[in-house]
Amino acid sequence: MRTLRKYSIEILYILLAVAFVYAIPLALRLTGASDFLGASPVGYYTLFVPAFALISVLWYTLARRGRYIFAVASMTVILLGQGLLLYREPQYSYDTDLYFCLLVGVIVTLMEGGMCVIAVCVTAFINACRRWSADRKKRLEKESTMDTIQRITSFTVDHDKLTPGIYISRVDGDVTTYDLRTRKPNGGEFMDTRTAHSVEHMFATYVRNSAIADSVLYFGPMGCRTGFYLLVRDASHETVLAVVKDTLAKILAHEGEVFGASRIECGNYLDLDLADAKRECAAYLDVLNQKEEWSFCYE
């Protein structure tokens, strides 16, 4: 008990320092400020900062009693820890961390009495802020890199203004990508996979047996399930529109099974239904017939 009483102030310093360095990241996380500052990983708060504060307090406690050899040993431990951190995490700046270690050592050694805990808390907070700043800088650099990536053409279209119809999505040389939009984007009603799959089988087969068969490069559903893409080479827009309408009509008149509805021909042949395909194609054909002429441009 005498020993505890003798070192009660030092123990209090340690407890307060640990509480402070734990309280900072916890408070930041609870308030959401860590997201703004770009807080460091949890491991940094739960291991390195408390250890840093404890060693700093121990250093001061021993150094002010004249046992400077222990202060030097403590600094050695800090530097070895920094070296290990550098070895395991090469992206960290060893030089900057070394300067902060030295700064803490100088401040803590010069402070006296009850000011020790303030010195530890302030320096620990400064070091934590530096970490947050470094992480935030890395995050901003990463976001800046992402900004240099160009968005694909379809992402530049305002889908809130887009309505069912036929549009030119993009032109690459002699290849035109048509947007066959069968449903309103973000309208709440999307094609199920069976409908999209069935339309793909039927439309792709008929369009590749049409007047522009040699010009068709691809037909397939959009990932958002609101339409299809048709890639055509060397064909006028009016010709493509006429073929699309004719293909839809042929699907509506089709009798029998869905094209390619066998295990050998399709990887998910059970997910096909002619009635679903006809329902989607009928609704889309009605949309295309509502206008005598289409501008093919997104409005």
GIFENMO-V902771 format. One record per residue. N is the residue number from 1. RES is the residue in one small letter. BURIAL is + if it has 24 or more other ideal C-beta (glycine too) atoms within 12 Angstrom, else -. D_FIRST is the distance of its C-alpha to the first C-alpha in whole Angstrom. Layout:
BEGIN
N_RES_BURIAL_D_FIRST, N_RES_BURIAL_D_FIRST
END
This chain:
BEGIN
1_m_-_0, 2_r_-_4, 3_t_-_5, 4_l_-_5, 5_r_-_6, 6_k_-_8, 7_y_-_10, 8_s_-_10, 9_i_-_14, 10_e_+_14, 11_i_-_13, 12_l_-_15, 13_y_+_18, 14_i_+_18, 15_l_-_18, 16_l_+_21, 17_a_+_23, 18_v_+_23, 19_a_-_24, 20_f_+_26, 21_v_+_28, 22_y_+_28, 23_a_+_29, 24_i_+_32, 25_p_+_34, 26_l_-_33, 27_a_-_35, 28_l_+_38, 29_r_-_38, 30_l_-_38, 31_t_-_41, 32_g_-_43, 33_a_-_42, 34_s_+_42, 35_d_-_45, 36_f_-_47, 37_l_+_44, 38_g_+_45, 39_a_+_41, 40_s_+_40, 41_p_-_39, 42_v_-_36, 43_g_-_35, 44_y_+_34, 45_y_+_32, 46_t_-_30, 47_l_-_29, 48_f_+_31, 49_v_+_30, 50_p_+_26, 51_a_+_26, 52_f_+_27, 53_a_+_25, 54_l_+_22, 55_i_+_24, 56_s_+_25, 57_v_+_21, 58_l_+_20, 59_w_+_23, 60_y_+_23, 61_t_+_19, 62_l_+_20, 63_a_+_24, 64_r_+_23, 65_r_-_21, 66_g_-_24, 67_r_-_23, 68_y_-_26, 69_i_-_27, 70_f_-_24, 71_a_+_26, 72_v_-_29, 73_a_-_28, 74_s_+_26, 75_m_+_30, 76_t_-_31, 77_v_-_30, 78_i_+_31, 79_l_+_34, 80_l_-_34, 81_g_+_33, 82_q_+_36, 83_g_-_38, 84_l_-_38, 85_l_+_38, 86_l_-_41, 87_y_-_42, 88_r_-_42, 89_e_-_43, 90_p_-_46, 91_q_-_46, 92_y_+_43, 93_s_-_44, 94_y_-_42, 95_d_-_43, 96_t_-_42, 97_d_+_38, 98_l_-_38, 99_y_-_39, 100_f_+_36, 101_c_+_34, 102_l_-_35, 103_l_+_35, 104_v_+_31, 105_g_+_30, 106_v_-_32, 107_i_+_31, 108_v_+_27, 109_t_+_28, 110_l_-_30, 111_m_+_27, 112_e_-_25, 113_g_-_22, 114_g_-_22, 115_m_-_25, 116_c_+_24, 117_v_+_23, 118_i_+_27, 119_a_+_28, 120_v_+_26, 121_c_+_28, 122_v_+_31, 123_t_+_32, 124_a_+_31, 125_f_+_33, 126_i_+_36, 127_n_+_35, 128_a_+_36, 129_c_+_39, 130_r_+_40, 131_r_+_40, 132_w_+_41, 133_s_-_44, 134_a_+_45, 135_d_+_45, 136_r_-_47, 137_k_-_49, 138_k_-_50, 139_r_-_51, 140_l_-_53, 141_e_-_55, 142_k_-_55, 143_e_-_57, 144_s_-_59, 145_t_-_60, 146_m_-_61, 147_d_-_63, 148_t_-_65, 149_i_-_66, 150_q_-_69, 151_r_-_70, 152_i_-_72, 153_t_-_75, 154_s_+_75, 155_f_-_71, 156_t_-_73, 157_v_+_75, 158_d_-_74, 159_h_-_74, 160_d_-_74, 161_k_-_77, 162_l_+_79, 163_t_+_81, 164_p_+_83, 165_g_+_86, 166_i_+_87, 167_y_+_85, 168_i_+_85, 169_s_+_81, 170_r_-_82, 171_v_-_85, 172_d_-_84, 173_g_-_87, 174_d_-_90, 175_v_-_87, 176_t_+_87, 177_t_+_84, 178_y_+_85, 179_d_+_82, 180_l_+_84, 181_r_+_82, 182_t_+_82, 183_r_+_80, 184_k_-_78, 185_p_+_74, 186_n_-_71, 187_g_-_74, 188_g_-_72, 189_e_-_75, 190_f_-_74, 191_m_+_76, 192_d_-_75, 193_t_-_75, 194_r_+_78, 195_t_+_80, 196_a_+_79, 197_h_+_79, 198_s_+_83, 199_v_+_84, 200_e_+_83, 201_h_+_85, 202_m_+_88, 203_f_+_88, 204_a_+_88, 205_t_+_90, 206_y_+_93, 207_v_+_92, 208_r_+_93, 209_n_-_96, 210_s_+_97, 211_a_-_99, 212_i_+_96, 213_a_-_95, 214_d_-_95, 215_s_+_93, 216_v_+_90, 217_l_+_87, 218_y_-_84, 219_f_+_84, 220_g_+_81, 221_p_+_78, 222_m_+_76, 223_g_-_72, 224_c_+_72, 225_r_+_74, 226_t_+_76, 227_g_+_79, 228_f_+_81, 229_y_+_81, 230_l_+_85, 231_l_+_85, 232_v_+_89, 233_r_-_91, 234_d_-_94, 235_a_+_95, 236_s_-_96, 237_h_-_94, 238_e_-_96, 239_t_-_97, 240_v_+_94, 241_l_+_94, 242_a_-_97, 243_v_+_95, 244_v_+_92, 245_k_+_94, 246_d_+_97, 247_t_+_94, 248_l_+_92, 249_a_+_95, 250_k_+_96, 251_i_+_93, 252_l_+_94, 253_a_-_97, 254_h_+_95, 255_e_-_96, 256_g_-_94, 257_e_-_91, 258_v_+_88, 259_f_+_89, 260_g_+_87, 261_a_+_86, 262_s_-_85, 263_r_-_82, 264_i_-_84, 265_e_-_85, 266_c_-_81, 267_g_-_78, 268_n_-_77, 269_y_-_81, 270_l_-_79, 271_d_-_78, 272_l_+_82, 273_d_+_84, 274_l_+_87, 275_a_-_87, 276_d_+_84, 277_a_+_85, 278_k_+_88, 279_r_+_87, 280_e_+_85, 281_c_+_88, 282_a_-_90, 283_a_+_87, 284_y_+_87, 285_l_+_91, 286_d_-_91, 287_v_+_89, 288_l_+_91, 289_n_-_95, 290_q_-_93, 291_k_-_94, 292_e_-_98, 293_e_-_96, 294_w_+_92, 295_s_-_91, 296_f_+_88, 297_c_-_86, 298_y_+_83, 299_e_-_83
END
